[in-house]
């Protein structure tokens, strides 16, 4: 069968982008210890490719030049201050600003479709390994990023779990807004269940919270008539008042049966204090002290941030949102997050609120309680942009035929 040069070229580029996306979340690359070298090599290739592709065409936007400048400055200033940890952190976060440019350079090709197929196959493969191992070792996923044993077993760690928690929101928003009888919807439902089961077995509490919030918002913002909205709200009220107790007991029974014999999430769902109280206590005791450290730093250096002061840096290092404001100050922090979210506020994308709101709110929650990593950045700043454009197409219209965005 004849394969055109153009198709081969697009497949080659798609594979490179896929390796870039999973470099820091791949158990195999982590076990080899070359994930950072692979990531930065492929990031440089993709950046140069997209830069010259856009320069050659007519789609290069001034905002991309601004993004590039911000990425460089947010690496240089910590580097000059000998704060290598933060220089590296914002270099890893550069995808949040650079991936939209990469998407712009590839969106009129088959490359995004190829990428999604490869990533789905790869992620399901890692999910199965993670589920199997976590059945025997409850905290295997939480230790995978630093354990060669679990990496060699193919267990997905921090970066993998949080990436699929965001991906689960994308899948559920599609499932809830499309015909369940459609074969694609059925397939996505199966993949969504595999993702959710992996997230729950991984014992990452914030990932569980992200998947729950995303699913709840997908249901809440589903486009429907006012009559159906009222009925839905009434059902929710009745459920909350009269059926919450029995349903919670049933949920606890199911969860405790599918989760490992020990672990944080099982303890939360099987505790006597109740699920909501247990989740609240978990965040108060585990996460809030670290976040409070960053909040205190914001109060002390609200205008210019710690990075430009002579004070010793002392932040919680567990929240992309609060740590950014603490390091760079509120004005620069606001400007930085505006640049990150700006691509989503295109008219065609934002009008699809039933798809965009669950994903963006889930991402915002993740930024509050965790450090965003490279693979999660790719899910948000490349895959989500493609997904929203895909959903913005008219019925039966190819994504390549839509108006240029």
N, C-alpha and C positions, 0 to 999 in steps of 0.2 A: 504494500500500500504506500502510495506516494505521500510524503509529508513535506509541506512547503518550508522553505528557509525561514519565513516569517513566523510560522508556528513553532519551529524548533527554537528560534531566538526567544520568543515569548515564554516558552516552557523553561528554557535555561534561566531567564531572568526571574521567573516565578520561583524556581527552586532556590536561587540565591536569596531571594527575599524571605522565603520560608525558613531557611537556615538562620538568617538574621533574626527572624521573629522568635525562634525557639532556642537560639544559642545558649542563653543563660537559664533556660528552663528544661533543657534536655538532660535526663539522667546520664546518658552515655557520654555526652560532651563534658559534663561535670566530672565524671569518673576519670576522664582523660586529662582534666585540668587545663584544657585549652579553650574553654568557653569564652573568656574575655578576648583572647586574640582573634578568635573566629568572629565574635560580635563586632569588634571595631574594624576589622578588615572588611567585612561585608557591609557594615554601615557606611564606611568610606566609599565603597564601590557604588552602593545604592544612592548615596548622596550626590556623587559626581554624575552618575547616570541621570538622575532626576533633574539636577541643576542644568546640565547641557541639553537635555531633552526639552525642558521648558524654555530655555533661552533660544533654542532652535525654532520652537513654535511660537505661539502668540498667547499662551496661557500663563506666563510668568507674572506673578502678582507682587506688588511692592511689599505686601505683608510677609512674603517668604524671605525677602532680603532682611527685613526687621527681625524675623525669627532666627535667621542665621547669626546676626549680630548679637542677639540676646544669648544664644547658645554659647558663643565664643566668650562673651563677657562673664557669664555665670560660671565658666570654667577658669578663666584667667584670674579673676579677683581672689577666689579662695586659694588658687595655686600660688599666687604672689605672697599671700598671707601665710603660706606654709600649712594651710588647712587642706591637705591632699584628700582626706576622706570626703569632704564636701565638694571639692573640685570633681572627683570621680563620680559622686552621686549625681550631680547635675549634668555630667557628661552622659551618664546612663539614662537620665531623664530627657536627654536631647530629642529622643524620638517623639515625644509629645508635641514638639514644634516642627520637627523635620519630616515625620511620616506623612502629614497632609500634603507636603510637596511631592513626596514619592507617590502618593495616591493620585495626585493630579497628573503626574507624568504617565501613569499606567491605566487610568480609569477607562479610557476609550479602547482598551485591548481586552483580550481574554485572560490577561494575567491575574486579576483579582479572583476570577472563577477558579483558575488552576490552584492558586494559593489556598483558597478555602477548602477545596477537595483534599489537598495534601495535609493541611493542618487538622482537618477532621479525622482523617485516617490515623495520623500520628498521635493525636490526643486520645483517641479511643484506645489505641495500643497501650499508651502510658497509663490510662485510667484502669484498664484491666490488671496490669501489673501492680498498680497502687492498691486497688481493692483487695487483691489476693494477699499481698504482704501485710496490709493493715488489719486483715482478719486475724493474723497471728501476732503482729506487733503493733499495738494501738498507736504508738507515737512515731512509727516509721516515717511517715510523711513529714512530720515536724523536724525530724533529724536528717532527712534525705540530703539537704544542701551541704551538710558537713560530714556525712558518713559515706565512705567509699563502699561499704557493704551494701547499703540500701540503694546507692546509685547503680551499682553493678546489677542489682535486682530489678532495675528499671522503675523505681518508685519516684513519682513526681513530688517535688518539694514545694517550698513557699511560693516561688514564682509561677510554677505550673498550676497550683491550686487556685491562686487568686485570678489567674488568667482565665481558667475554665469557669470560675464563679461569675465573671463578667460575661463570658461567652454563653453561659446558661441563661442569663437575662435576655440576651439577643435572641436566643432560640425560643424562649418562652413567649416573648413579645410577638414573634412570628406565629407561633402555634395558636395563641389566643385570638389573633386577628385574622386567621385564615381558616379555610375549610378543613376540618379534621379528616375528611374523607380523601383529601388529596394525598397522593403517595409521598410527595415531598414533606408535607406536614407530618405524616405518620413517621417518616424517617427521622425528622427533627425531634419528634416526641421521644423516640427511643434514645437518641443521642443525649437529649436533655436529661432523661432519667439516669443515664450512665454518669453524666457530669454531676448531677445532684448527689447520687449515691457516693461518688468519689469524694466530693466536697465534705459530706457528712462523716465519712469514715476517716478523713484526714485529720480531724480534730483541730481545724483552724476555725475558731469561733467567728471571726469577722467575715470569713468567706461564707459561712452559713448565713450570717445576717444579710450579706449582700444578695445572696440568691433568694432569700425570703422577701426582702424589700423589693427586689426587681420583679418577682412574680406577683406580689400584691399590687404594685403600681401598674403592671401590665393589665391586670384585671380591672383596676379602678379606672384607667384611662382608655379602655377599649371603647371605640366609637360605637355608639348605639343611640337609640331614641331616648327622649326624656322619660318616657313611661318606663322603659326598661331600667334606666338609671335609678329611678325612684324605687322600683321593685328590688333592685340589687342592694340599695342602701337599707331598705326595710329588712331584707333577708339577713344582711350583715348585723343589724341591730338585734334582731331576734336571736341570731346565732350567738352573739356576744353575751346577751343577757341570760338566755335559757339553756343554750346547748354547749357553752364554752367548757364547762366542767366535764361532761361525759366525753366530748370530742378530744379534750386534752388528755384524758385518761387513755383513750384509744390510741392517740398519737404517741403517747409515752410508751405504750405497750409495743407498738410497731417499731418505733425508733430503737428501743432497747433490744429488740430481737435482731435487727439488721446491723446494729453497730457492734464493734468489738466489745469484749468483756470489761474493758476499762477504757478510760479516756475522759477528757474534759466535757465533750458534748454529751456522752452517755450520762455522765453524772448530772448534767444540767437537766436533761429530760426525765431522769428517773428520781430526782431529788424530791424530798417531801415539801420543800418550800414553794414549789410551783415553777413553771418554765420561765415566766416573765420576770419574777423576782430573782430567779437564779441567773438569768442573763444580765439583769441590772447589776447584781452583786459581782458578777464576773468582770464587768467593765469597770466598775467602781474600784475594785481591789487590784485589778491587773493593769488596766490601760490608763485610767485617769491620772495616777501619779506621774507617769511619764509625759502625758499631754500637758499637765499642769506646769511642768518644768518649762516647756516651750511657751506657754501662756505667760508665765512670769517674765520670761526673756522678752516677749513682745511688749509687755508693759514698761519694761526698763529701757527698751530701745525701739520704740514704736515707729519713729520716723526714718532712721537710717539702718537699723538692724545691727546685729552683732558683728557681721562680717566687715563692716567699715569702722568699727570701734576698736579701741585698744584692749577691751575687756576680754577675759578668758571666755571662750565659747562654752556655754552650758545649756544644752537643749535636750528635749526628751528623745529625739531621734526615733520617733515611732509614729510620725504623722507628717505626710508630705505637705498638707495644708498649713498646719501651725508651725512646723519647722521652717518652711519657706518664709513666712512672715517674721519669724524670730531672727532668721539669718539676714534677710534682705530689707526688712522694714515693711510697713504696711503699704506705702505707695508703690514700691517696686513689686511687692507681692501681688497686689491687685492687678497691676499691669501684666505681670507674668501669667496669671490665670485667665485674664481676658484674652491673651494671645492663644492660650490652649483651647479655650471654649469657642473662640470666634468662628472656626470652620463649621460648627454645628448650628450657627444662627443664620445660615443661608435660608432664604424664604422657603425653598422647596423642602429643605430638611426639617426645619423647625415646625412647619405646618403639619408634619406627620408626628404629632405629639404622642400618639398612642405607641409609637416605636421609640421616639427620642427621649421622652421624659423618664421612663423606667431605667434606661441605660445610663443617662447622664446623672440622675440622682444616685444610682447605685455606685457609679464611679466617684461621685462627690463623697459619699459615705466612706468608701474605701480610702480616699485621700485623707479623710479626717482621722481615721483610726489606724492607718498603716502607711508604710512607705511604698509608693508606686514603683514597680520594677519594669524592666525592658519589655517583657512579653505582654504584660497588662497594658503598657503604653501602646504597643502595636495593635492590640485588640481595640483600644479606644480610638486611636488616631489614624488607623488605616481601615481595619475591618468594619468598624462602626460607620465610618463615612461612606464606605461602599454599600453597606447594608441600608442606610437611610436613603441613599440615591436609588438603590434597587427598589425600595418600597415606594419611592416617589414616582416611579414610572407608572404610566397609565396601564390599565388592564390590557394584556396582550402586547405591550410595547417592549421592545428590547431596551436594555439599559444603554446600549450604544446609540439608540435613536432619540433618547431624551434630550431636552434642551441642555446646553452646556451650562455647568454650574461654576 
